[in-house]
Each structure stands twice: as C-alpha cells, then as structure tokens.
Amino acid sequence: MKASVKYKIIRFKNFDTNIRAAVNEIMTNAIRAFIVATASKIPVFSGQARGTLGKPADKYSVPLDFPVKRFSTAKNALTGQALATTSSTYNNGVATFEWRTSLNYLVESEQRQSLSPTSPWNSLPYGVTKAKSVITSVYGLAIKNALLASITYSIN
C-alpha cells in the first residue's frame, strides 16, 4: 500500500519569468499548507508516521513538532523519513510536487480504523483542502482554477 499526493502546476510555455516565479510561489505556499495541515492530523506516538513528512518539511522550511510519547530506535521520525519520498520537477512546462510513503501503518490509519484510537485520520484530504484554500483565498481566478483541478491524493 502507498499513499501519494501530487501537485501539478499549469504549463509555463508561453509565460514570462514573472508569471513562472508567481506560480512557483503559489506552489510553495500550497505545499507548506499541505504539510502543516496533514501533520496536524497525524497523531504522534513514536514520530514515525509524522516523520514521513520530514523531507518536504525540511525542503520547504516548515517546522514539524514531534511530541514523542515513546522513543524507539526502530520507529521514529528518521525511520519515517526513510519510508517516504518527495520530488519536485519541471518537465515540458509542468511543475510537479509529489510526496509518497510506503509506511503501511500511516496508509491504513489514513483510510480506516486501525490501532490508532483517532483513526481514520483523513490527513491527506485535509491537507489537500488546506492547500486549495490557500490558493483560493490569495490568488487570482485564472491561476486558481488551473491549480484547483490538479491537486490530488490517492491511496493504493
């Protein structure tokens, strides 16, 4: 099982560098909102599940809190980071952010009742909603509509 969040930003091909910079700023702010909101819905026991957001949090300067209830060398924020990947690319005029995790406990707790008493967490749809709200509240209609249609999450 894997969880994935993917942001695709509009094609840049005929836009000047100012528009590209503005779209990159929008993407960065949406990603930050996603990280903060998603992390807020993931409870911390060992820190491993929330740790899966560590790489994008570091890259986009988002501080994450890990109020660990039980420390374990086998399950902690660093082992969570190792079970997640993040990529940002720009190919053929499309900027993309993608976060993926293979931490089964997170994926299971995301969708249904698990060992976590607060599951299902629904952190991914919550994070995506917050990212969309940043775009909706701050940016113009043309760019907003292009972005809102392209922010998705999946669990498979």
VMD Tcl script that builds the backbone (N, CA, C; Angstrom):
set m [mol new atoms 468]
animate dup $m
set s [atomselect $m all]
$s set {name element resname resid chain x y z} {
  {N N MET 1 A 0.839 -1.189 0.000}
  {CA C MET 1 A 0.000 0.000 0.000}
  {C C MET 1 A 0.874 1.237 0.000}
  {N N LYS 2 A 0.425 2.253 -0.715}
  {CA C LYS 2 A 1.157 3.504 -0.755}
  {C C LYS 2 A 0.178 4.659 -0.722}
  {N N ALA 3 A 0.629 5.756 -0.153}
  {CA C ALA 3 A -0.148 6.992 -0.187}
  {C C ALA 3 A 0.651 7.991 -0.996}
  {N N SER 4 A -0.037 8.825 -1.720}
  {CA C SER 4 A 0.647 9.756 -2.602}
  {C C SER 4 A -0.140 11.055 -2.695}
  {N N VAL 5 A 0.580 12.163 -2.750}
  {CA C VAL 5 A -0.032 13.461 -3.000}
  {C C VAL 5 A 0.737 14.079 -4.147}
  {N N LYS 6 A 0.023 14.605 -5.109}
  {CA C LYS 6 A 0.686 15.150 -6.291}
  {C C LYS 6 A 0.077 16.505 -6.647}
  {N N TYR 7 A 0.929 17.464 -6.858}
  {CA C TYR 7 A 0.514 18.792 -7.295}
  {C C TYR 7 A 1.080 19.006 -8.687}
  {N N LYS 8 A 0.249 19.380 -9.630}
  {CA C LYS 8 A 0.737 19.759 -10.945}
  {C C LYS 8 A 0.339 21.217 -11.159}
  {N N ILE 9 A 1.286 22.000 -11.581}
  {CA C ILE 9 A 1.038 23.420 -11.788}
  {C C ILE 9 A 0.974 23.688 -13.294}
  {N N ILE 10 A 0.214 24.700 -13.683}
  {CA C ILE 10 A -0.058 24.989 -15.091}
  {C C ILE 10 A 1.188 25.058 -15.972}
  {N N ARG 11 A 0.983 24.875 -17.228}
  {CA C ARG 11 A 2.063 24.936 -18.206}
  {C C ARG 11 A 2.637 26.353 -18.257}
  {N N PHE 12 A 3.962 26.415 -18.326}
  {CA C PHE 12 A 4.648 27.699 -18.341}
  {C C PHE 12 A 5.046 28.142 -19.745}
  {N N LYS 13 A 4.871 27.305 -20.739}
  {CA C LYS 13 A 5.498 27.528 -22.026}
  {C C LYS 13 A 5.411 28.964 -22.526}
  {N N ASN 14 A 4.381 29.635 -22.571}
  {CA C ASN 14 A 4.339 30.970 -23.143}
  {C C ASN 14 A 4.214 32.069 -22.094}
  {N N PHE 15 A 4.674 31.780 -20.888}
  {CA C PHE 15 A 4.614 32.766 -19.820}
  {C C PHE 15 A 5.993 33.345 -19.573}
  {N N ASP 16 A 6.037 34.593 -19.169}
  {CA C ASP 16 A 7.345 35.191 -18.873}
  {C C ASP 16 A 7.819 34.733 -17.490}
  {N N THR 17 A 9.018 35.110 -17.164}
  {CA C THR 17 A 9.622 34.641 -15.912}
  {C C THR 17 A 8.885 35.151 -14.678}
  {N N ASN 18 A 8.232 36.302 -14.780}
  {CA C ASN 18 A 7.481 36.804 -13.625}
  {C C ASN 18 A 6.295 35.907 -13.295}
  {N N ILE 19 A 5.606 35.448 -14.318}
  {CA C ILE 19 A 4.483 34.536 -14.096}
  {C C ILE 19 A 4.990 33.219 -13.527}
  {N N ARG 20 A 6.106 32.737 -14.069}
  {CA C ARG 20 A 6.676 31.485 -13.572}
  {C C ARG 20 A 7.043 31.622 -12.090}
  {N N ALA 21 A 7.640 32.742 -11.727}
  {CA C ALA 21 A 8.001 32.969 -10.326}
  {C C ALA 21 A 6.748 33.014 -9.441}
  {N N ALA 22 A 5.686 33.639 -9.935}
  {CA C ALA 22 A 4.440 33.716 -9.171}
  {C C ALA 22 A 3.828 32.333 -8.982}
  {N N VAL 23 A 3.837 31.527 -10.024}
  {CA C VAL 23 A 3.285 30.177 -9.922}
  {C C VAL 23 A 4.132 29.327 -8.980}
  {N N ASN 24 A 5.444 29.494 -9.020}
  {CA C ASN 24 A 6.309 28.768 -8.080}
  {C C ASN 24 A 6.013 29.172 -6.639}
  {N N GLU 25 A 5.741 30.453 -6.425}
  {CA C GLU 25 A 5.390 30.916 -5.074}
  {C C GLU 25 A 4.065 30.302 -4.629}
  {N N ILE 26 A 3.100 30.246 -5.528}
  {CA C ILE 26 A 1.816 29.623 -5.224}
  {C C ILE 26 A 2.033 28.156 -4.844}
  {N N MET 27 A 2.819 27.467 -5.643}
  {CA C MET 27 A 3.083 26.052 -5.383}
  {C C MET 27 A 3.738 25.865 -4.015}
  {N N THR 28 A 4.729 26.682 -3.720}
  {CA C THR 28 A 5.428 26.590 -2.438}
  {C C THR 28 A 4.478 26.824 -1.272}
  {N N ASN 29 A 3.643 27.851 -1.364}
  {CA C ASN 29 A 2.692 28.133 -0.279}
  {C C ASN 29 A 1.655 27.027 -0.127}
  {N N ALA 30 A 1.206 26.454 -1.229}
  {CA C ALA 30 A 0.248 25.347 -1.173}
  {C C ALA 30 A 0.891 24.113 -0.539}
  {N N ILE 31 A 2.136 23.839 -0.894}
  {CA C ILE 31 A 2.849 22.693 -0.316}
  {C C ILE 31 A 3.030 22.892 1.184}
  {N N ARG 32 A 3.413 24.094 1.582}
  {CA C ARG 32 A 3.563 24.364 3.023}
  {C C ARG 32 A 2.248 24.148 3.766}
  {N N ALA 33 A 1.164 24.640 3.190}
  {CA C ALA 33 A -0.147 24.456 3.828}
  {C C ALA 33 A -0.497 22.973 3.916}
  {N N PHE 34 A -0.194 22.218 2.866}
  {CA C PHE 34 A -0.443 20.778 2.877}
  {C C PHE 34 A 0.337 20.106 4.006}
  {N N ILE 35 A 1.624 20.419 4.138}
  {CA C ILE 35 A 2.474 19.788 5.150}
  {C C ILE 35 A 1.954 20.087 6.559}
  {N N VAL 36 A 1.680 21.352 6.838}
  {CA C VAL 36 A 1.218 21.756 8.174}
  {C C VAL 36 A -0.118 21.083 8.503}
  {N N ALA 37 A -1.059 21.138 7.570}
  {CA C ALA 37 A -2.386 20.575 7.829}
  {C C ALA 37 A -2.334 19.055 7.961}
  {N N THR 38 A -1.610 18.403 7.071}
  {CA C THR 38 A -1.523 16.946 7.122}
  {C C THR 38 A -0.868 16.495 8.425}
  {N N ALA 39 A 0.230 17.138 8.787}
  {CA C ALA 39 A 0.937 16.779 10.027}
  {C C ALA 39 A 0.046 16.972 11.246}
  {N N SER 40 A -0.799 17.994 11.217}
  {CA C SER 40 A -1.661 18.264 12.376}
  {C C SER 40 A -2.685 17.160 12.621}
  {N N LYS 41 A -2.999 16.376 11.607}
  {CA C LYS 41 A -3.978 15.295 11.737}
  {C C LYS 41 A -3.333 13.946 12.052}
  {N N ILE 42 A -1.997 13.869 11.987}
  {CA C ILE 42 A -1.300 12.615 12.265}
  {C C ILE 42 A -0.825 12.638 13.716}
  {N N PRO 43 A -1.423 11.811 14.571}
  {CA C PRO 43 A -1.003 11.808 15.976}
  {C C PRO 43 A 0.418 11.252 16.109}
  {N N VAL 44 A 1.095 11.649 17.177}
  {CA C VAL 44 A 2.468 11.202 17.376}
  {C C VAL 44 A 2.528 10.228 18.542}
  {N N PHE 45 A 3.021 9.033 18.265}
  {CA C PHE 45 A 3.350 8.071 19.314}
  {C C PHE 45 A 4.868 7.903 19.292}
  {N N SER 46 A 5.381 7.330 18.212}
  {CA C SER 46 A 6.832 7.194 18.062}
  {C C SER 46 A 7.409 8.303 17.178}
  {N N GLY 47 A 6.566 8.964 16.393}
  {CA C GLY 47 A 7.016 10.005 15.472}
  {C C GLY 47 A 7.237 9.506 14.059}
  {N N GLN 48 A 7.112 8.211 13.837}
  {CA C GLN 48 A 7.414 7.645 12.529}
  {C C GLN 48 A 6.437 8.110 11.452}
  {N N ALA 49 A 5.144 8.081 11.725}
  {CA C ALA 49 A 4.168 8.473 10.704}
  {C C ALA 49 A 4.332 9.946 10.319}
  {N N ARG 50 A 4.413 10.820 11.312}
  {CA C ARG 50 A 4.603 12.240 11.011}
  {C C ARG 50 A 5.971 12.479 10.371}
  {N N GLY 51 A 6.936 11.637 10.714}
  {CA C GLY 51 A 8.277 11.752 10.137}
  {C C GLY 51 A 8.311 11.573 8.635}
  {N N THR 52 A 7.295 10.914 8.066}
  {CA C THR 52 A 7.261 10.757 6.610}
  {C C THR 52 A 7.163 12.109 5.899}
  {N N LEU 53 A 6.730 13.126 6.620}
  {CA C LEU 53 A 6.651 14.481 6.049}
  {C C LEU 53 A 7.935 15.277 6.280}
  {N N GLY 54 A 8.933 14.659 6.892}
  {CA C GLY 54 A 10.161 15.365 7.247}
  {C C GLY 54 A 10.934 15.936 6.077}
  {N N LYS 55 A 11.060 15.184 4.997}
  {CA C LYS 55 A 11.820 15.674 3.840}
  {C C LYS 55 A 11.185 16.906 3.210}
  {N N PRO 56 A 9.885 16.876 2.879}
  {CA C PRO 56 A 9.317 18.104 2.321}
  {C C PRO 56 A 9.288 19.249 3.338}
  {N N ALA 57 A 9.114 18.922 4.618}
  {CA C ALA 57 A 9.127 19.976 5.648}
  {C C ALA 57 A 10.486 20.670 5.675}
  {N N ASP 58 A 11.552 19.896 5.604}
  {CA C ASP 58 A 12.893 20.492 5.556}
  {C C ASP 58 A 13.084 21.319 4.296}
  {N N LYS 59 A 12.700 20.761 3.164}
  {CA C LYS 59 A 12.895 21.444 1.879}
  {C C LYS 59 A 12.138 22.764 1.805}
  {N N TYR 60 A 10.915 22.797 2.362}
  {CA C TYR 60 A 10.081 23.996 2.268}
  {C C TYR 60 A 10.036 24.790 3.576}
  {N N SER 61 A 11.003 24.538 4.460}
  {CA C SER 61 A 11.169 25.298 5.712}
  {C C SER 61 A 9.910 25.318 6.567}
  {N N VAL 62 A 9.347 24.153 6.791}
  {CA C VAL 62 A 8.164 24.013 7.644}
  {C C VAL 62 A 8.589 23.271 8.913}
  {N N PRO 63 A 8.524 23.928 10.069}
  {CA C PRO 63 A 8.886 23.231 11.306}
  {C C PRO 63 A 7.810 22.206 11.664}
  {N N LEU 64 A 8.243 20.997 11.995}
  {CA C LEU 64 A 7.320 19.957 12.439}
  {C C LEU 64 A 7.570 19.658 13.904}
  {N N ASP 65 A 6.506 19.464 14.642}
  {CA C ASP 65 A 6.586 19.154 16.055}
  {C C ASP 65 A 6.448 17.639 16.238}
  {N N PHE 66 A 7.289 17.062 17.069}
  {CA C PHE 66 A 7.253 15.630 17.346}
  {C C PHE 66 A 7.184 15.384 18.852}
  {N N PRO 67 A 6.018 15.577 19.467}
  {CA C PRO 67 A 5.896 15.306 20.901}
  {C C PRO 67 A 5.818 13.797 21.154}
  {N N VAL 68 A 6.940 13.132 21.041}
  {CA C VAL 68 A 7.017 11.666 21.091}
  {C C VAL 68 A 6.593 11.140 22.455}
  {N N LYS 69 A 5.692 10.163 22.433}
  {CA C LYS 69 A 5.226 9.532 23.666}
  {C C LYS 69 A 6.111 8.356 24.052}
  {N N ARG 70 A 6.702 7.699 23.058}
  {CA C ARG 70 A 7.577 6.572 23.346}
  {C C ARG 70 A 8.682 6.543 22.299}
  {N N PHE 71 A 9.927 6.685 22.723}
  {CA C PHE 71 A 11.026 6.666 21.779}
  {C C PHE 71 A 11.432 5.236 21.475}
  {N N SER 72 A 11.688 4.997 20.220}
  {CA C SER 72 A 12.135 3.683 19.769}
  {C C SER 72 A 13.202 3.887 18.704}
  {N N THR 73 A 14.246 3.102 18.733}
  {CA C THR 73 A 15.256 3.207 17.673}
  {C C THR 73 A 14.737 2.586 16.380}
  {N N ALA 74 A 13.748 1.705 16.469}
  {CA C ALA 74 A 13.200 1.057 15.276}
  {C C ALA 74 A 12.135 1.908 14.595}
  {N N LYS 75 A 11.406 2.689 15.369}
  {CA C LYS 75 A 10.323 3.517 14.823}
  {C C LYS 75 A 10.443 4.913 15.392}
  {N N ASN 76 A 10.861 5.844 14.546}
  {CA C ASN 76 A 10.973 7.243 14.962}
  {C C ASN 76 A 10.875 8.124 13.734}
  {N N ALA 77 A 11.018 9.423 13.911}
  {CA C ALA 77 A 10.869 10.350 12.794}
  {C C ALA 77 A 11.856 10.061 11.666}
  {N N LEU 78 A 13.067 9.673 12.001}
  {CA C LEU 78 A 14.065 9.386 10.957}
  {C C LEU 78 A 13.723 8.131 10.161}
  {N N THR 79 A 13.206 7.110 10.827}
  {CA C THR 79 A 12.810 5.918 10.071}
  {C C THR 79 A 11.576 6.225 9.229}
  {N N GLY 80 A 10.739 7.144 9.691}
  {CA C GLY 80 A 9.595 7.591 8.892}
  {C C GLY 80 A 10.051 8.295 7.625}
  {N N GLN 81 A 11.066 9.155 7.760}
  {CA C GLN 81 A 11.610 9.843 6.583}
  {C C GLN 81 A 12.124 8.854 5.552}
  {N N ALA 82 A 12.724 7.774 6.032}
  {CA C ALA 82 A 13.282 6.777 5.120}
  {C C ALA 82 A 12.187 6.039 4.345}
  {N N LEU 83 A 10.959 6.083 4.839}
  {CA C LEU 83 A 9.850 5.394 4.181}
  {C C LEU 83 A 9.010 6.333 3.322}
  {N N ALA 84 A 9.565 7.493 3.002}
  {CA C ALA 84 A 8.847 8.457 2.174}
  {C C ALA 84 A 9.790 9.059 1.146}
  {N N THR 85 A 9.216 9.483 0.041}
  {CA C THR 85 A 9.987 10.179 -0.990}
  {C C THR 85 A 9.259 11.462 -1.363}
  {N N THR 86 A 10.026 12.410 -1.779}
  {CA C THR 86 A 9.495 13.689 -2.225}
  {C C THR 86 A 10.226 14.077 -3.495}
  {N N SER 87 A 9.493 14.600 -4.443}
  {CA C SER 87 A 10.165 15.106 -5.640}
  {C C SER 87 A 9.470 16.367 -6.119}
  {N N SER 88 A 10.259 17.250 -6.665}
  {CA C SER 88 A 9.773 18.455 -7.331}
  {C C SER 88 A 10.437 18.465 -8.694}
  {N N THR 89 A 9.651 18.555 -9.728}
  {CA C THR 89 A 10.218 18.523 -11.076}
  {C C THR 89 A 9.622 19.612 -11.947}
  {N N TYR 90 A 10.304 19.893 -13.007}
  {CA C TYR 90 A 9.807 20.801 -14.038}
  {C C TYR 90 A 10.152 20.158 -15.381}
  {N N ASN 91 A 9.150 19.644 -16.056}
  {CA C ASN 91 A 9.342 18.986 -17.344}
  {C C ASN 91 A 8.265 19.434 -18.321}
  {N N ASN 92 A 8.678 19.766 -19.514}
  {CA C ASN 92 A 7.731 20.135 -20.580}
  {C C ASN 92 A 6.709 21.176 -20.126}
  {N N GLY 93 A 7.166 22.151 -19.378}
  {CA C GLY 93 A 6.292 23.237 -18.966}
  {C C GLY 93 A 5.388 22.940 -17.790}
  {N N VAL 94 A 5.578 21.811 -17.100}
  {CA C VAL 94 A 4.729 21.467 -15.966}
  {C C VAL 94 A 5.587 21.296 -14.717}
  {N N ALA 95 A 5.261 22.062 -13.672}
  {CA C ALA 95 A 5.940 21.919 -12.380}
  {C C ALA 95 A 5.112 20.965 -11.537}
  {N N THR 96 A 5.780 20.000 -10.910}
  {CA C THR 96 A 5.084 18.968 -10.150}
  {C C THR 96 A 5.747 18.775 -8.790}
  {N N PHE 97 A 4.925 18.635 -7.751}
  {CA C PHE 97 A 5.393 18.228 -6.425}
  {C C PHE 97 A 4.724 16.893 -6.127}
  {N N GLU 98 A 5.498 15.943 -5.631}
  {CA C GLU 98 A 4.918 14.656 -5.263}
  {C C GLU 98 A 5.528 14.159 -3.969}
  {N N TRP 99 A 4.672 13.702 -3.066}
  {CA C TRP 99 A 5.085 13.079 -1.805}
  {C C TRP 99 A 4.483 11.686 -1.792}
  {N N ARG 100 A 5.295 10.688 -1.456}
  {CA C ARG 100 A 4.831 9.304 -1.396}
  {C C ARG 100 A 5.357 8.650 -0.129}
  {N N THR 101 A 4.559 7.754 0.425}
  {CA C THR 101 A 5.036 6.968 1.555}
  {C C THR 101 A 4.601 5.520 1.403}
  {N N SER 102 A 5.424 4.651 1.919}
  {CA C SER 102 A 5.085 3.224 1.933}
  {C C SER 102 A 4.911 2.736 3.372}
  {N N LEU 103 A 4.763 3.650 4.314}
  {CA C LEU 103 A 4.560 3.273 5.713}
  {C C LEU 103 A 3.134 2.732 5.860}
  {N N ASN 104 A 3.017 1.416 5.935}
  {CA C ASN 104 A 1.705 0.763 5.952}
  {C C ASN 104 A 0.809 1.260 7.076}
  {N N TYR 105 A 1.381 1.499 8.243}
  {CA C TYR 105 A 0.592 1.971 9.375}
  {C C TYR 105 A -0.080 3.313 9.047}
  {N N LEU 106 A 0.651 4.212 8.414}
  {CA C LEU 106 A 0.082 5.504 8.042}
  {C C LEU 106 A -1.027 5.307 7.014}
  {N N VAL 107 A -0.761 4.519 5.994}
  {CA C VAL 107 A -1.748 4.300 4.935}
  {C C VAL 107 A -3.021 3.675 5.502}
  {N N GLU 108 A -2.865 2.673 6.364}
  {CA C GLU 108 A -4.032 2.023 6.971}
  {C C GLU 108 A -4.792 2.970 7.890}
  {N N SER 109 A -4.079 3.731 8.686}
  {CA C SER 109 A -4.726 4.664 9.618}
  {C C SER 109 A -5.365 5.833 8.889}
  {N N GLU 110 A -4.905 6.117 7.708}
  {CA C GLU 110 A -5.466 7.179 6.899}
  {C C GLU 110 A -6.886 6.842 6.447}
  {N N GLN 111 A -7.117 5.597 6.103}
  {CA C GLN 111 A -8.364 5.206 5.460}
  {C C GLN 111 A -9.417 4.605 6.375}
  {N N ARG 112 A -8.986 3.951 7.445}
  {CA C ARG 112 A -9.956 3.209 8.249}
  {C C ARG 112 A -9.470 3.097 9.702}
  {N N GLN 113 A -10.326 2.564 10.540}
  {CA C GLN 113 A -9.965 2.349 11.937}
  {C C GLN 113 A -8.790 1.378 12.008}
  {N N SER 114 A -7.783 1.750 12.778}
  {CA C SER 114 A -6.596 0.907 12.931}
  {C C SER 114 A -6.261 0.842 14.413}
  {N N LEU 115 A -5.031 0.521 14.725}
  {CA C LEU 115 A -4.605 0.505 16.128}
  {C C LEU 115 A -4.624 1.900 16.742}
  {N N SER 116 A -4.550 2.917 15.907}
  {CA C SER 116 A -4.597 4.287 16.402}
  {C C SER 116 A -6.023 4.625 16.823}
  {N N PRO 117 A -6.218 5.059 18.062}
  {CA C PRO 117 A -7.578 5.359 18.522}
  {C C PRO 117 A -8.220 6.535 17.788}
  {N N THR 118 A -7.440 7.365 17.124}
  {CA C THR 118 A -8.006 8.511 16.412}
  {C C THR 118 A -8.186 8.251 14.920}
  {N N SER 119 A -7.942 7.028 14.486}
  {CA C SER 119 A -8.112 6.717 13.068}
  {C C SER 119 A -9.598 6.519 12.746}
  {N N PRO 120 A -10.008 6.733 11.506}
  {CA C PRO 120 A -9.171 7.155 10.390}
  {C C PRO 120 A -8.783 8.632 10.507}
  {N N TRP 121 A -7.556 8.918 10.115}
  {CA C TRP 121 A -7.019 10.269 10.274}
  {C C TRP 121 A -7.534 11.239 9.220}
  {N N ASN 122 A -7.683 10.770 8.001}
  {CA C ASN 122 A -8.087 11.644 6.893}
  {C C ASN 122 A -7.177 12.854 6.753}
  {N N SER 123 A -5.895 12.639 7.006}
  {CA C SER 123 A -4.941 13.750 6.936}
  {C C SER 123 A -4.675 14.209 5.509}
  {N N LEU 124 A -4.693 13.282 4.542}
  {CA C LEU 124 A -4.412 13.675 3.157}
  {C C LEU 124 A -5.511 14.561 2.571}
  {N N PRO 125 A -6.790 14.170 2.661}
  {CA C PRO 125 A -7.800 15.092 2.133}
  {C C PRO 125 A -7.821 16.422 2.887}
  {N N TYR 126 A -7.526 16.390 4.191}
  {CA C TYR 126 A -7.473 17.628 4.968}
  {C C TYR 126 A -6.326 18.511 4.464}
  {N N GLY 127 A -5.162 17.915 4.240}
  {CA C GLY 127 A -4.016 18.674 3.719}
  {C C GLY 127 A -4.281 19.249 2.343}
  {N N VAL 128 A -4.915 18.460 1.483}
  {CA C VAL 128 A -5.241 18.935 0.133}
  {C C VAL 128 A -6.250 20.079 0.206}
  {N N THR 129 A -7.237 19.956 1.086}
  {CA C THR 129 A -8.228 21.029 1.253}
  {C C THR 129 A -7.558 22.322 1.710}
  {N N LYS 130 A -6.628 22.222 2.639}
  {CA C LYS 130 A -5.925 23.418 3.120}
  {C C LYS 130 A -5.065 24.027 2.020}
  {N N ALA 131 A -4.412 23.186 1.223}
  {CA C ALA 131 A -3.614 23.701 0.109}
  {C C ALA 131 A -4.509 24.452 -0.876}
  {N N LYS 132 A -5.662 23.874 -1.169}
  {CA C LYS 132 A -6.603 24.534 -2.083}
  {C C LYS 132 A -7.121 25.845 -1.495}
  {N N SER 133 A -7.342 25.879 -0.180}
  {CA C SER 133 A -7.858 27.103 0.426}
  {C C SER 133 A -6.836 28.229 0.387}
  {N N VAL 134 A -5.557 27.887 0.474}
  {CA C VAL 134 A -4.513 28.914 0.337}
  {C C VAL 134 A -4.600 29.525 -1.056}
  {N N ILE 135 A -4.731 28.687 -2.043}
  {CA C ILE 135 A -4.825 29.164 -3.423}
  {C C ILE 135 A -6.088 29.991 -3.612}
  {N N THR 136 A -7.203 29.499 -3.114}
  {CA C THR 136 A -8.487 30.171 -3.283}
  {C C THR 136 A -8.503 31.546 -2.627}
  {N N SER 137 A -7.925 31.654 -1.434}
  {CA C SER 137 A -8.027 32.906 -0.699}
  {C C SER 137 A -7.033 33.963 -1.141}
  {N N VAL 138 A -5.970 33.566 -1.819}
  {CA C VAL 138 A -4.909 34.522 -2.095}
  {C C VAL 138 A -4.742 34.862 -3.567}
  {N N TYR 139 A -4.993 33.923 -4.438}
  {CA C TYR 139 A -4.580 34.112 -5.826}
  {C C TYR 139 A -5.738 34.281 -6.790}
  {N N GLY 140 A -5.438 34.874 -7.952}
  {CA C GLY 140 A -6.433 35.219 -8.959}
  {C C GLY 140 A -7.171 34.022 -9.546}
  {N N LEU 141 A -8.336 34.289 -10.093}
  {CA C LEU 141 A -9.242 33.262 -10.577}
  {C C LEU 141 A -8.636 32.376 -11.665}
  {N N ALA 142 A -7.961 32.944 -12.636}
  {CA C ALA 142 A -7.439 32.139 -13.746}
  {C C ALA 142 A -6.423 31.108 -13.254}
  {N N ILE 143 A -5.488 31.562 -12.429}
  {CA C ILE 143 A -4.481 30.634 -11.906}
  {C C ILE 143 A -5.137 29.679 -10.927}
  {N N LYS 144 A -6.035 30.185 -10.087}
  {CA C LYS 144 A -6.703 29.348 -9.084}
  {C C LYS 144 A -7.407 28.171 -9.749}
  {N N ASN 145 A -8.168 28.421 -10.803}
  {CA C ASN 145 A -8.900 27.343 -11.459}
  {C C ASN 145 A -7.967 26.311 -12.064}
  {N N ALA 146 A -6.850 26.751 -12.620}
  {CA C ALA 146 A -5.883 25.812 -13.193}
  {C C ALA 146 A -5.268 24.940 -12.105}
  {N N LEU 147 A -5.022 25.501 -10.936}
  {CA C LEU 147 A -4.393 24.755 -9.856}
  {C C LEU 147 A -5.361 23.832 -9.135}
  {N N LEU 148 A -6.573 24.301 -8.873}
  {CA C LEU 148 A -7.507 23.508 -8.086}
  {C C LEU 148 A -7.848 22.183 -8.758}
  {N N ALA 149 A -7.871 22.165 -10.047}
  {CA C ALA 149 A -8.204 20.941 -10.761}
  {C C ALA 149 A -7.075 19.926 -10.718}
  {N N SER 150 A -5.886 20.348 -10.305}
  {CA C SER 150 A -4.739 19.461 -10.453}
  {C C SER 150 A -4.144 18.958 -9.140}
  {N N ILE 151 A -4.697 19.291 -8.000}
  {CA C ILE 151 A -4.166 18.812 -6.727}
  {C C ILE 151 A -4.960 17.578 -6.316}
  {N N THR 152 A -4.282 16.460 -6.216}
  {CA C THR 152 A -4.962 15.204 -5.943}
  {C C THR 152 A -4.217 14.398 -4.877}
  {N N TYR 153 A -4.911 13.427 -4.314}
  {CA C TYR 153 A -4.240 12.460 -3.452}
  {C C TYR 153 A -4.799 11.087 -3.797}
  {N N SER 154 A -4.036 10.059 -3.511}
  {CA C SER 154 A -4.523 8.701 -3.768}
  {C C SER 154 A -3.944 7.753 -2.738}
  {N N ILE 155 A -4.664 6.708 -2.489}
  {CA C ILE 155 A -4.198 5.630 -1.628}
  {C C ILE 155 A -4.433 4.337 -2.395}
  {N N ASN 156 A -3.333 3.609 -2.613}
  {CA C ASN 156 A -3.475 2.346 -3.342}
  {C C ASN 156 A -2.511 1.314 -2.831}
}
mol reanalyze $m
mol bondsrecalc $m
mol representation Tube
mol addrep $m
